[in-house]
Amino acid sequence: MSDANIRILAEVCDRPAEIAAAYGLSLRAYLARLAHTLLTPEARAERAAARCVPSGAATRWPRV
């Protein structure tokens, strides 16, 4: 595993560590988990397209 240096604004530099600690994780573990769970814009579009239901009678609620 390689290390990386990430520069972030001073105003928010403690926030990722606070979030990681709230989950009981190190900052490294939290960022690794975040990287594995976030979707790229392309992957997000693919998932959205797969969930789309064609409009029509199949999407209408039955009348009572």
mmCIF file of the C-alpha atoms, coordinates in Angstrom:
data_MODEL
# 
_entry.id   MODEL 
# 
loop_
_atom_site.group_PDB 
_atom_site.id 
_atom_site.type_symbol 
_atom_site.label_atom_id 
_atom_site.label_alt_id 
_atom_site.label_comp_id 
_atom_site.label_asym_id 
_atom_site.label_entity_id 
_atom_site.label_seq_id 
_atom_site.pdbx_PDB_ins_code 
_atom_site.Cartn_x 
_atom_site.Cartn_y 
_atom_site.Cartn_z 
_atom_site.occupancy 
_atom_site.B_iso_or_equiv 
_atom_site.pdbx_formal_charge 
_atom_site.auth_seq_id 
_atom_site.auth_comp_id 
_atom_site.auth_asym_id 
_atom_site.auth_atom_id 
_atom_site.pdbx_PDB_model_num 
ATOM 1  C CA . MET A 1 1  ? 0.000   0.000  0.000   1.00 0.00 ? 1  MET A CA 1 
ATOM 2  C CA . SER A 1 2  ? 1.357   3.411  -0.865  1.00 0.00 ? 2  SER A CA 1 
ATOM 3  C CA . ASP A 1 3  ? 1.010   6.556  1.195   1.00 0.00 ? 3  ASP A CA 1 
ATOM 4  C CA . ALA A 1 4  ? -0.347  9.829  -0.129  1.00 0.00 ? 4  ALA A CA 1 
ATOM 5  C CA . ASN A 1 5  ? -0.194  13.388 1.098   1.00 0.00 ? 5  ASN A CA 1 
ATOM 6  C CA . ILE A 1 6  ? -3.432  15.291 0.722   1.00 0.00 ? 6  ILE A CA 1 
ATOM 7  C CA . ARG A 1 7  ? -3.569  19.046 1.172   1.00 0.00 ? 7  ARG A CA 1 
ATOM 8  C CA . ILE A 1 8  ? -6.835  20.437 2.446   1.00 0.00 ? 8  ILE A CA 1 
ATOM 9  C CA . LEU A 1 9  ? -7.922  23.816 3.751   1.00 0.00 ? 9  LEU A CA 1 
ATOM 10 C CA . ALA A 1 10 ? -6.896  24.607 7.317   1.00 0.00 ? 10 ALA A CA 1 
ATOM 11 C CA . GLU A 1 11 ? -10.523 25.375 8.208   1.00 0.00 ? 11 GLU A CA 1 
ATOM 12 C CA . VAL A 1 12 ? -11.553 21.774 7.573   1.00 0.00 ? 12 VAL A CA 1 
ATOM 13 C CA . CYS A 1 13 ? -8.397  19.805 8.290   1.00 0.00 ? 13 CYS A CA 1 
ATOM 14 C CA . ASP A 1 14 ? -9.612  18.311 11.595  1.00 0.00 ? 14 ASP A CA 1 
ATOM 15 C CA . ARG A 1 15 ? -13.054 17.347 10.304  1.00 0.00 ? 15 ARG A CA 1 
ATOM 16 C CA . PRO A 1 16 ? -12.097 14.094 8.509   1.00 0.00 ? 16 PRO A CA 1 
ATOM 17 C CA . ALA A 1 17 ? -10.235 12.875 11.603  1.00 0.00 ? 17 ALA A CA 1 
ATOM 18 C CA . GLU A 1 18 ? -13.251 13.712 13.797  1.00 0.00 ? 18 GLU A CA 1 
ATOM 19 C CA . ILE A 1 19 ? -15.564 11.765 11.505  1.00 0.00 ? 19 ILE A CA 1 
ATOM 20 C CA . ALA A 1 20 ? -13.171 8.805  11.435  1.00 0.00 ? 20 ALA A CA 1 
ATOM 21 C CA . ALA A 1 21 ? -12.944 8.806  15.226  1.00 0.00 ? 21 ALA A CA 1 
ATOM 22 C CA . ALA A 1 22 ? -16.743 8.857  15.502  1.00 0.00 ? 22 ALA A CA 1 
ATOM 23 C CA . TYR A 1 23 ? -16.779 5.596  13.519  1.00 0.00 ? 23 TYR A CA 1 
ATOM 24 C CA . GLY A 1 24 ? -13.970 4.169  15.641  1.00 0.00 ? 24 GLY A CA 1 
ATOM 25 C CA . LEU A 1 25 ? -11.580 4.209  12.675  1.00 0.00 ? 25 LEU A CA 1 
ATOM 26 C CA . SER A 1 26 ? -8.206  5.689  11.956  1.00 0.00 ? 26 SER A CA 1 
ATOM 27 C CA . LEU A 1 27 ? -8.141  8.426  9.354   1.00 0.00 ? 27 LEU A CA 1 
ATOM 28 C CA . ARG A 1 28 ? -6.385  6.018  6.967   1.00 0.00 ? 28 ARG A CA 1 
ATOM 29 C CA . ALA A 1 29 ? -9.047  3.331  7.439   1.00 0.00 ? 29 ALA A CA 1 
ATOM 30 C CA . TYR A 1 30 ? -11.872 5.850  7.087   1.00 0.00 ? 30 TYR A CA 1 
ATOM 31 C CA . LEU A 1 31 ? -10.490 7.273  3.838   1.00 0.00 ? 31 LEU A CA 1 
ATOM 32 C CA . ALA A 1 32 ? -9.945  3.757  2.449   1.00 0.00 ? 32 ALA A CA 1 
ATOM 33 C CA . ARG A 1 33 ? -13.558 2.858  3.285   1.00 0.00 ? 33 ARG A CA 1 
ATOM 34 C CA . LEU A 1 34 ? -14.787 6.103  1.745   1.00 0.00 ? 34 LEU A CA 1 
ATOM 35 C CA . ALA A 1 35 ? -12.822 5.441  -1.449  1.00 0.00 ? 35 ALA A CA 1 
ATOM 36 C CA . HIS A 1 36 ? -14.376 1.980  -1.763  1.00 0.00 ? 36 HIS A CA 1 
ATOM 37 C CA . THR A 1 37 ? -17.939 3.164  -1.241  1.00 0.00 ? 37 THR A CA 1 
ATOM 38 C CA . LEU A 1 38 ? -18.091 6.336  -3.347  1.00 0.00 ? 38 LEU A CA 1 
ATOM 39 C CA . LEU A 1 39 ? -19.267 6.045  -6.929  1.00 0.00 ? 39 LEU A CA 1 
ATOM 40 C CA . THR A 1 40 ? -17.751 7.782  -9.907  1.00 0.00 ? 40 THR A CA 1 
ATOM 41 C CA . PRO A 1 41 ? -20.170 9.974  -11.894 1.00 0.00 ? 41 PRO A CA 1 
ATOM 42 C CA . GLU A 1 42 ? -20.230 7.284  -14.594 1.00 0.00 ? 42 GLU A CA 1 
ATOM 43 C CA . ALA A 1 43 ? -21.061 4.506  -12.123 1.00 0.00 ? 43 ALA A CA 1 
ATOM 44 C CA . ARG A 1 44 ? -23.763 6.687  -10.541 1.00 0.00 ? 44 ARG A CA 1 
ATOM 45 C CA . ALA A 1 45 ? -25.323 7.298  -13.978 1.00 0.00 ? 45 ALA A CA 1 
ATOM 46 C CA . GLU A 1 46 ? -25.258 3.563  -14.756 1.00 0.00 ? 46 GLU A CA 1 
ATOM 47 C CA . ARG A 1 47 ? -27.037 2.744  -11.506 1.00 0.00 ? 47 ARG A CA 1 
ATOM 48 C CA . ALA A 1 48 ? -29.607 5.453  -12.117 1.00 0.00 ? 48 ALA A CA 1 
ATOM 49 C CA . ALA A 1 49 ? -30.256 4.171  -15.628 1.00 0.00 ? 49 ALA A CA 1 
ATOM 50 C CA . ALA A 1 50 ? -30.667 0.629  -14.326 1.00 0.00 ? 50 ALA A CA 1 
ATOM 51 C CA . ARG A 1 51 ? -33.280 1.818  -11.815 1.00 0.00 ? 51 ARG A CA 1 
ATOM 52 C CA . CYS A 1 52 ? -35.327 3.783  -14.314 1.00 0.00 ? 52 CYS A CA 1 
ATOM 53 C CA . VAL A 1 53 ? -38.730 2.321  -14.939 1.00 0.00 ? 53 VAL A CA 1 
ATOM 54 C CA . PRO A 1 54 ? -40.361 3.070  -18.272 1.00 0.00 ? 54 PRO A CA 1 
ATOM 55 C CA . SER A 1 55 ? -43.377 5.301  -17.927 1.00 0.00 ? 55 SER A CA 1 
ATOM 56 C CA . GLY A 1 56 ? -46.740 3.858  -18.716 1.00 0.00 ? 56 GLY A CA 1 
ATOM 57 C CA . ALA A 1 57 ? -49.443 1.699  -17.241 1.00 0.00 ? 57 ALA A CA 1 
ATOM 58 C CA . ALA A 1 58 ? -46.992 -0.421 -15.275 1.00 0.00 ? 58 ALA A CA 1 
ATOM 59 C CA . THR A 1 59 ? -46.010 2.569  -13.148 1.00 0.00 ? 59 THR A CA 1 
ATOM 60 C CA . ARG A 1 60 ? -49.506 3.813  -12.362 1.00 0.00 ? 60 ARG A CA 1 
ATOM 61 C CA . TRP A 1 61 ? -51.317 2.949  -9.174  1.00 0.00 ? 61 TRP A CA 1 
ATOM 62 C CA . PRO A 1 62 ? -54.506 0.948  -9.697  1.00 0.00 ? 62 PRO A CA 1 
ATOM 63 C CA . ARG A 1 63 ? -57.723 2.896  -9.292  1.00 0.00 ? 63 ARG A CA 1 
ATOM 64 C CA . VAL A 1 64 ? -59.822 1.913  -6.328  1.00 0.00 ? 64 VAL A CA 1 
# 
